[in-house]
Amino acid sequence: MIGRVRVRFAPSPTGHLHIGGARTALFNWLFARHYKGAFVLRIEDTDKSRSTDEYIELIIEAMNWLGLDWDEGPYRQTDRFNIYREYAEKLVKDGKAYYCICSPEELEAKRRLAATSNTPIGYDRKCRDLEIRPGIGSTVIRFKMPLEGETVVNDLIKGKVVFENSQLEDFVIIRSDGTPTYNFAVVVDDIDMKISHVIRGDDHLNNTPKQIHIYEAFDTKIPEFAHLPMILGPDKSRLSKRHGATSVLAYKELGYLPEAIINYLARLGWSHGDQEIFTKDELIAYFSIENIGKSAAIFNPDKLLWLNSQYMLKGDSLRLAQLVKPFLKRRGIIYDSDSIDIEWLSKAVELLKGRSKTLDDLANSLNYFFVEDIHIDPRLAKDFFTQEGIKYLSEVSGGLSKIDSFTKDEIAKVFEAIAERNKVKLGAIAQPVRVAITGGTASPGIFELIEVLGKEKVIKRLSKIVESPKIPLPRS
């Protein structure tokens, strides 16, 4: 029986939110939403040399884009230094931690000696039983680890993991500059924030025994731990930039949809039968830690692209029209997105979304809806703008000019009448028209396309070819 669920996502703002971190955030979010618990966002920014406010903003932007809303936070560890100090001093007072004055130079010399003498490399506990007062030299606070026995982690994914306490040194919890170390700060935060489950990457598994002993030192309930297997690239090596984009916002810039990223991340190491495509509500309803695999997940960019194409195909055309505007602007297809008739653009999107894998693909495909002059490959001109083809363009132009209700049904009647009059198939007429108004041989249905392009634009393009076919033809 799971009680009140409180989980946290705690990124370090030393870079963008990457795929691995986003999956950790998602699994925490789904777990909280499934059990109607709380999802806390905490920024672990104690590394002052690498943490920046810019990265904090970018992480929050990525979380918002993915739709991973949090119930509390964002808390910043740099706002909590006094709290960590109080907790640490309590441990010293209770005899569970101690002040250490060993200098960095002394510690390094001991490490070198241990390396050459084949003895364990770790702090030798020189100051453990000394009566050292704070403020002497470069004083740090170290935690007293047990000297014997075992620490058992009953991980919800990996099962029972055992660590020998003799292999765990008395580690620093407060540095000489007063800042907390990672293992101490996260435990204090999790105690203060009443975190019930810690769901994180398995690169943190080796930190867990140290953290368990800090919980026990404060005589507080230890949260349940679930360590997620890492994500590997297609070549089974650690996921990196050479496998493609790795940050969440990079995928946004490439024209991926957030719901596709969410769906794909959920399936990276988690499953629910053979189902591949999930709504967010379905993910919340079905999610469980028991269905997370124990082995590493393989990131497949082709699978992600396919999944995004499915969301493009099924997406609301009005929403996609709004989302594609920045991509149209970036490509120089439009300059003032506010002046676009969004209803008209959504009709164009409806025609092309099933042929587009990303928003950037869609923007590229929409080009011929906006340009004044269509670029036509001379080889296509040679194939389709024959004497007969020009004749069909002229007849289509004349027929369309007479339509009062410019709908696909009325447009179809014009084509059918010309085909019957010339005793040819519709394709013989449609292909020259398609090349003339789009510049290519592939497009959505010709009647729907002409309706959305509009009477004036279509007739202008057809007439330009009919009246002055100046397209250079290749030499024979």
Disulfide bonds with the S-S distance in Angstrom:
none
